[in-house]
Amino acid sequence: MKTSLWAAAILLGITAVTAHARRPLQTETSEQQASAPNKATFSYFEYTGNDARFNVPVDPAKQYLNPIVAGFWPDPSICRKGDDFYMVNSTFGYFPGVPIFHSKDLVNWTPLGHVLNRNSQLDLTGLRHSRGIYAPAIEYNPHNDTFYMITTSTDGAWNFVVKTKDPHSGVWSDPIRLPEVFDIDPSFFFDDDGKAYIVHRTDPPLLKFPNHKMIVLREYDIENDCTTGEMTVLVEEGLNWLPRPQYIEGPHIYNIDGRYHLIAAEGGTWEQHAEVALTANNIKGPYKSNPVNPILTQRDLPENRPDKVTTTGHLDFLQDAKGEWWGVFLACRPYEGNYYNTGRETFLLPVEWKDGYPVILEKGRAVPTIVAKNDLRPNTGYPYLTGNFTWRDEFDTDALDFEWSFIRNPRGEWWRQANGKMVIDALPRSIYTMDNPAYLGKRQQHQVFEAETIIDFVPAASGELAGMAYFQNERFNFVFGKTILNGQQTITLDRTEDGVTHRLVAISVPAGNEQTLLRLKISVNSDKGSFFIAYNDANWQAVAEGIDVRNLSTHAAGGFVGATIGMYATSTVTPPLPNIPTW
């Protein structure tokens, strides 16, 4: 890793502009719009995570770490075909949509790419950042040897399904719209008799209490790819254990030895999140509550517990080839209170059966960091999903690395990777607008991490800037890079919270370094961030230390996404959005 210890001294000649609200900078003229954009060239990008939670001894042949996929990988869903497991996650306003992973042991996962990787499958244009793809569910139908992925494009195309015979091919069908399936969180169930169903959340005909939702079932015609018949209400007003379930959602159905098991999340995806289970002798009910509900929650545990995990729920489980049951679910790792910049992550635990009912964790038990599991296959998965690691992109391949995501669908080919460099055009679009800025972001996966890059960029106008962005959404972010102020090249650091941007630092580039390669580094420890620069191979120099980065936590910014960090270029620095919700 090409890093050094934090510099003790701040660069001489620094000009700090603390708590200074952004004034709109000069935008481009029509001549500038018509001319070729300026370019920023990045030599590499490196990310290193070092969480105390992961600095524990683990026997990789017999144990694994939770989360199994760290960082913003929420709403996991899994399925099995033979000895092969597949998993998908939500992506909201990022493109491409719905990452898909493959595993042989449910612990070591390898990315296969993304299910929704074409504009014809997913259009996020104009959508708020925490809208878009919600809770994809993947299921294998053995009756026609086909994989189905069903999901919701919230505020977009709403509910649709895509399918493939081979998830390793990277090619899934164009979407099949399901106009009768309204609201969110649909999932497939293929019964032993060959019949197919969709179960999902929807609005009740009459709202009887706040946050009232219900779970319904629809039959699905696999020959014609459409729903058929009338919907059946499975859960409306709740059962004896909870007469008014808040935001009941994320349902899945399983046929286990002739009994039907319905699981669903309730309580909203915050601290009160929990998972409940119900059973019936008929697919259409009536469903009886599990007597030990909720089968998974952390809402009843003390606040000061070690290795704190919260927000558990949105469970999906399966049986492996050896007859053991396992469940994946989302949860969060706060660094303070309910603050977490890493978003909702993917965890794995065994499913226990008690008197015919599934249980993930008994009441009062915390989610464990280390879990025992037999028949693990160490070092066969992708090494950048959990634990502490260094990931580095040298831009030496033809394809864009799996780790990178766009904000919404990319408009035009404003990036190119060649000769060990990443070249990004400085577009007349910024991260402060609900557009597609010239930004490639990688998920933050650790509470403690460093990210660095080298950039070759000579701004030609006051509106141009290139460097790094640390991004939650359009109204909550950091921008760190080189621009022009008052006719002079300048390093700036801007912090945006709730749509108000403060310029924390402005540093004039020393004479003689205008054409010099610039190194940038962002170092984060929970709620504090520090920012460093260096010219060529000189030592790191701190430009700002101990900056509050809680503005990038989901608790502060709202919505459902975690933070990303990456490379950014723009030719126009526009003011942040007006005070409208971004999620």
JOTAZI-V266306 format. One record per residue. N is the residue number from 1. RES is the residue in one small letter. SS is DSSP state (H for helix, E for strand, C for the rest). NEAR is the number of other C-alpha atoms within 8 Angstrom. Layout:
N|RES|SS|NEAR ; N|RES|SS|NEAR
//
This chain:
1|m|C|4 ; 2|k|C|3 ; 3|t|C|4 ; 4|s|C|6 ; 5|l|C|5 ; 6|w|C|8 ; 7|a|C|9 ; 8|a|C|6 ; 9|a|C|6 ; 10|i|E|10 ; 11|l|C|8 ; 12|l|C|4 ; 13|g|C|6 ; 14|i|E|11 ; 15|t|E|8 ; 16|a|C|8 ; 17|v|C|9 ; 18|t|C|8 ; 19|a|C|7 ; 20|h|C|9 ; 21|a|E|8 ; 22|r|C|9 ; 23|r|C|5 ; 24|p|C|7 ; 25|l|C|9 ; 26|q|C|8 ; 27|t|C|9 ; 28|e|C|11 ; 29|t|C|6 ; 30|s|H|6 ; 31|e|H|7 ; 32|q|H|9 ; 33|q|H|10 ; 34|a|H|6 ; 35|s|C|6 ; 36|a|C|6 ; 37|p|C|10 ; 38|n|C|9 ; 39|k|E|10 ; 40|a|E|14 ; 41|t|E|11 ; 42|f|E|12 ; 43|s|E|12 ; 44|y|E|13 ; 45|f|E|13 ; 46|e|E|12 ; 47|y|E|11 ; 48|t|E|11 ; 49|g|E|13 ; 50|n|C|12 ; 51|d|C|12 ; 52|a|H|6 ; 53|r|H|7 ; 54|f|H|9 ; 55|n|C|9 ; 56|v|C|6 ; 57|p|C|4 ; 58|v|C|8 ; 59|d|C|7 ; 60|p|C|9 ; 61|a|C|9 ; 62|k|C|10 ; 63|q|E|13 ; 64|y|E|13 ; 65|l|E|12 ; 66|n|C|12 ; 67|p|C|11 ; 68|i|C|13 ; 69|v|E|11 ; 70|a|C|14 ; 71|g|C|13 ; 72|f|C|14 ; 73|w|C|14 ; 74|p|C|13 ; 75|d|C|15 ; 76|p|C|19 ; 77|s|E|13 ; 78|i|E|15 ; 79|c|E|11 ; 80|r|E|12 ; 81|k|E|7 ; 82|g|C|5 ; 83|d|C|8 ; 84|d|E|9 ; 85|f|E|13 ; 86|y|E|12 ; 87|m|E|12 ; 88|v|E|14 ; 89|n|C|14 ; 90|s|C|15 ; 91|t|C|15 ; 92|f|E|13 ; 93|g|C|14 ; 94|y|E|12 ; 95|f|E|13 ; 96|p|C|13 ; 97|g|E|14 ; 98|v|E|13 ; 99|p|E|14 ; 100|i|E|13 ; 101|f|E|12 ; 102|h|E|12 ; 103|s|E|13 ; 104|k|C|10 ; 105|d|C|9 ; 106|l|C|7 ; 107|v|C|9 ; 108|n|C|15 ; 109|w|E|12 ; 110|t|E|9 ; 111|p|E|10 ; 112|l|E|11 ; 113|g|E|9 ; 114|h|E|11 ; 115|v|E|12 ; 116|l|E|10 ; 117|n|C|10 ; 118|r|C|7 ; 119|n|C|7 ; 120|s|C|6 ; 121|q|C|10 ; 122|l|C|10 ; 123|d|C|10 ; 124|l|C|11 ; 125|t|C|7 ; 126|g|C|6 ; 127|l|C|12 ; 128|r|C|10 ; 129|h|C|14 ; 130|s|C|11 ; 131|r|C|13 ; 132|g|E|16 ; 133|i|E|15 ; 134|y|E|15 ; 135|a|E|14 ; 136|p|E|19 ; 137|a|E|15 ; 138|i|E|16 ; 139|e|E|13 ; 140|y|E|11 ; 141|n|E|10 ; 142|p|C|6 ; 143|h|C|6 ; 144|n|C|5 ; 145|d|C|8 ; 146|t|E|12 ; 147|f|E|13 ; 148|y|E|13 ; 149|m|E|11 ; 150|i|E|14 ; 151|t|E|17 ; 152|t|E|17 ; 153|s|E|14 ; 154|t|E|11 ; 155|d|C|8 ; 156|g|C|9 ; 157|a|C|10 ; 158|w|E|14 ; 159|n|E|16 ; 160|f|E|13 ; 161|v|E|12 ; 162|v|E|12 ; 163|k|E|10 ; 164|t|E|11 ; 165|k|C|7 ; 166|d|C|9 ; 167|p|C|10 ; 168|h|C|5 ; 169|s|C|5 ; 170|g|C|10 ; 171|v|C|8 ; 172|w|C|10 ; 173|s|C|8 ; 174|d|C|7 ; 175|p|C|8 ; 176|i|E|8 ; 177|r|E|9 ; 178|l|C|10 ; 179|p|C|7 ; 180|e|C|5 ; 181|v|C|8 ; 182|f|C|9 ; 183|d|C|11 ; 184|i|C|15 ; 185|d|C|15 ; 186|p|C|17 ; 187|s|E|15 ; 188|f|E|14 ; 189|f|E|12 ; 190|f|E|9 ; 191|d|C|8 ; 192|d|C|6 ; 193|d|C|4 ; 194|g|C|7 ; 195|k|C|9 ; 196|a|E|12 ; 197|y|E|11 ; 198|i|E|12 ; 199|v|E|15 ; 200|h|E|16 ; 201|r|E|17 ; 202|t|E|11 ; 203|d|C|9 ; 204|p|C|9 ; 205|p|C|4 ; 206|l|C|4 ; 207|l|C|8 ; 208|k|C|5 ; 209|f|C|6 ; 210|p|C|6 ; 211|n|C|6 ; 212|h|E|15 ; 213|k|C|14 ; 214|m|E|15 ; 215|i|E|15 ; 216|v|E|13 ; 217|l|E|13 ; 218|r|E|13 ; 219|e|E|12 ; 220|y|E|12 ; 221|d|E|10 ; 222|i|C|7 ; 223|e|C|4 ; 224|n|C|5 ; 225|d|C|8 ; 226|c|E|8 ; 227|t|E|10 ; 228|t|E|8 ; 229|g|E|6 ; 230|e|E|5 ; 231|m|E|8 ; 232|t|E|8 ; 233|v|E|9 ; 234|l|E|12 ; 235|v|E|9 ; 236|e|C|9 ; 237|e|C|9 ; 238|g|C|10 ; 239|l|E|8 ; 240|n|C|6 ; 241|w|C|8 ; 242|l|E|7 ; 243|p|C|8 ; 244|r|C|8 ; 245|p|C|12 ; 246|q|E|11 ; 247|y|C|11 ; 248|i|C|15 ; 249|e|E|14 ; 250|g|E|13 ; 251|p|E|15 ; 252|h|E|12 ; 253|i|E|10 ; 254|y|E|8 ; 255|n|E|10 ; 256|i|E|7 ; 257|d|C|4 ; 258|g|C|6 ; 259|r|E|10 ; 260|y|E|13 ; 261|h|E|12 ; 262|l|E|12 ; 263|i|E|12 ; 264|a|E|14 ; 265|a|E|17 ; 266|e|E|15 ; 267|g|C|12 ; 268|g|C|10 ; 269|t|C|10 ; 270|w|C|8 ; 271|e|C|10 ; 272|q|C|11 ; 273|h|C|16 ; 274|a|E|17 ; 275|e|E|17 ; 276|v|E|13 ; 277|a|E|15 ; 278|l|E|11 ; 279|t|E|13 ; 280|a|E|13 ; 281|n|C|9 ; 282|n|C|8 ; 283|i|C|6 ; 284|k|C|8 ; 285|g|C|8 ; 286|p|C|8 ; 287|y|C|10 ; 288|k|E|8 ; 289|s|E|11 ; 290|n|C|11 ; 291|p|C|5 ; 292|v|C|6 ; 293|n|C|11 ; 294|p|C|10 ; 295|i|C|15 ; 296|l|E|15 ; 297|t|E|16 ; 298|q|C|17 ; 299|r|C|10 ; 300|d|C|7 ; 301|l|C|9 ; 302|p|C|5 ; 303|e|C|6 ; 304|n|C|5 ; 305|r|C|7 ; 306|p|C|4 ; 307|d|C|7 ; 308|k|C|10 ; 309|v|C|12 ; 310|t|E|13 ; 311|t|E|16 ; 312|t|E|17 ; 313|g|E|15 ; 314|h|E|13 ; 315|l|E|16 ; 316|d|E|11 ; 317|f|E|10 ; 318|l|E|10 ; 319|q|E|9 ; 320|d|C|10 ; 321|a|C|7 ; 322|k|C|5 ; 323|g|C|6 ; 324|e|C|8 ; 325|w|E|11 ; 326|w|E|12 ; 327|g|E|13 ; 328|v|E|14 ; 329|f|E|14 ; 330|l|E|16 ; 331|a|E|13 ; 332|c|E|13 ; 333|r|C|10 ; 334|p|C|11 ; 335|y|C|10 ; 336|e|E|6 ; 337|g|C|6 ; 338|n|C|8 ; 339|y|E|12 ; 340|y|C|16 ; 341|n|C|12 ; 342|t|C|18 ; 343|g|C|16 ; 344|r|C|15 ; 345|e|E|15 ; 346|t|E|16 ; 347|f|E|12 ; 348|l|E|12 ; 349|l|E|9 ; 350|p|E|9 ; 351|v|C|11 ; 352|e|E|8 ; 353|w|E|8 ; 354|k|E|7 ; 355|d|C|4 ; 356|g|C|5 ; 357|y|E|9 ; 358|p|E|10 ; 359|v|E|12 ; 360|i|C|11 ; 361|l|C|10 ; 362|e|C|8 ; 363|k|C|8 ; 364|g|C|7 ; 365|r|C|8 ; 366|a|C|9 ; 367|v|C|7 ; 368|p|C|6 ; 369|t|C|9 ; 370|i|E|9 ; 371|v|E|10 ; 372|a|E|7 ; 373|k|C|8 ; 374|n|C|7 ; 375|d|C|7 ; 376|l|C|12 ; 377|r|C|10 ; 378|p|C|8 ; 379|n|C|7 ; 380|t|C|6 ; 381|g|C|9 ; 382|y|C|10 ; 383|p|C|7 ; 384|y|C|8 ; 385|l|C|9 ; 386|t|C|12 ; 387|g|C|10 ; 388|n|C|10 ; 389|f|C|9 ; 390|t|E|10 ; 391|w|E|8 ; 392|r|E|8 ; 393|d|E|9 ; 394|e|C|9 ; 395|f|C|13 ; 396|d|C|10 ; 397|t|C|8 ; 398|d|C|6 ; 399|a|C|5 ; 400|l|C|8 ; 401|d|C|6 ; 402|f|C|7 ; 403|e|C|7 ; 404|w|E|9 ; 405|s|E|11 ; 406|f|E|13 ; 407|i|E|14 ; 408|r|C|13 ; 409|n|C|13 ; 410|p|C|9 ; 411|r|C|6 ; 412|g|C|4 ; 413|e|C|6 ; 414|w|C|9 ; 415|w|E|9 ; 416|r|E|8 ; 417|q|E|14 ; 418|a|E|10 ; 419|n|C|6 ; 420|g|C|11 ; 421|k|E|13 ; 422|m|E|13 ; 423|v|E|11 ; 424|i|E|13 ; 425|d|E|13 ; 426|a|C|15 ; 427|l|E|13 ; 428|p|C|9 ; 429|r|C|13 ; 430|s|C|14 ; 431|i|C|10 ; 432|y|C|10 ; 433|t|C|9 ; 434|m|C|10 ; 435|d|C|11 ; 436|n|C|14 ; 437|p|C|12 ; 438|a|E|15 ; 439|y|E|13 ; 440|l|E|11 ; 441|g|E|12 ; 442|k|E|10 ; 443|r|E|12 ; 444|q|C|13 ; 445|q|C|10 ; 446|h|C|11 ; 447|q|C|15 ; 448|v|E|11 ; 449|f|E|13 ; 450|e|E|11 ; 451|a|E|12 ; 452|e|E|11 ; 453|t|E|12 ; 454|i|E|12 ; 455|i|E|13 ; 456|d|E|11 ; 457|f|C|11 ; 458|v|C|7 ; 459|p|C|12 ; 460|a|C|7 ; 461|a|C|8 ; 462|s|C|12 ; 463|g|C|14 ; 464|e|C|15 ; 465|l|E|15 ; 466|a|E|14 ; 467|g|E|13 ; 468|m|E|12 ; 469|a|E|13 ; 470|y|E|11 ; 471|f|E|12 ; 472|q|E|14 ; 473|n|E|9 ; 474|e|C|15 ; 475|r|C|15 ; 476|f|E|15 ; 477|n|E|15 ; 478|f|E|11 ; 479|v|E|12 ; 480|f|E|11 ; 481|g|E|12 ; 482|k|E|13 ; 483|t|E|15 ; 484|i|E|15 ; 485|l|E|8 ; 486|n|C|5 ; 487|g|C|6 ; 488|q|E|8 ; 489|q|E|12 ; 490|t|E|12 ; 491|i|E|13 ; 492|t|E|14 ; 493|l|E|12 ; 494|d|E|12 ; 495|r|E|12 ; 496|t|E|13 ; 497|e|E|10 ; 498|d|C|8 ; 499|g|C|12 ; 500|v|E|10 ; 501|t|E|12 ; 502|h|E|12 ; 503|r|E|15 ; 504|l|E|14 ; 505|v|E|15 ; 506|a|E|13 ; 507|i|E|11 ; 508|s|E|11 ; 509|v|C|10 ; 510|p|C|6 ; 511|a|C|5 ; 512|g|C|6 ; 513|n|C|8 ; 514|e|C|9 ; 515|q|C|8 ; 516|t|C|9 ; 517|l|C|10 ; 518|l|E|11 ; 519|r|E|12 ; 520|l|E|15 ; 521|k|E|11 ; 522|i|E|11 ; 523|s|E|11 ; 524|v|E|12 ; 525|n|E|9 ; 526|s|C|9 ; 527|d|C|9 ; 528|k|E|12 ; 529|g|E|14 ; 530|s|E|13 ; 531|f|E|12 ; 532|f|E|13 ; 533|i|E|12 ; 534|a|E|12 ; 535|y|E|10 ; 536|n|C|8 ; 537|d|C|5 ; 538|a|C|6 ; 539|n|C|7 ; 540|w|C|11 ; 541|q|E|13 ; 542|a|E|15 ; 543|v|E|12 ; 544|a|E|11 ; 545|e|E|9 ; 546|g|E|7 ; 547|i|E|8 ; 548|d|E|8 ; 549|v|C|9 ; 550|r|H|11 ; 551|n|H|11 ; 552|l|H|14 ; 553|s|C|16 ; 554|t|H|14 ; 555|h|H|8 ; 556|a|H|9 ; 557|a|H|13 ; 558|g|C|7 ; 559|g|C|8 ; 560|f|C|10 ; 561|v|C|12 ; 562|g|C|16 ; 563|a|C|15 ; 564|t|E|11 ; 565|i|E|13 ; 566|g|E|12 ; 567|m|E|11 ; 568|y|E|13 ; 569|a|E|17 ; 570|t|E|17 ; 571|s|C|16 ; 572|t|C|15 ; 573|v|C|14 ; 574|t|C|9 ; 575|p|C|8 ; 576|p|C|11 ; 577|l|C|10 ; 578|p|C|5 ; 579|n|C|6 ; 580|i|C|5 ; 581|p|C|4 ; 582|t|C|10 ; 583|w|C|9
//
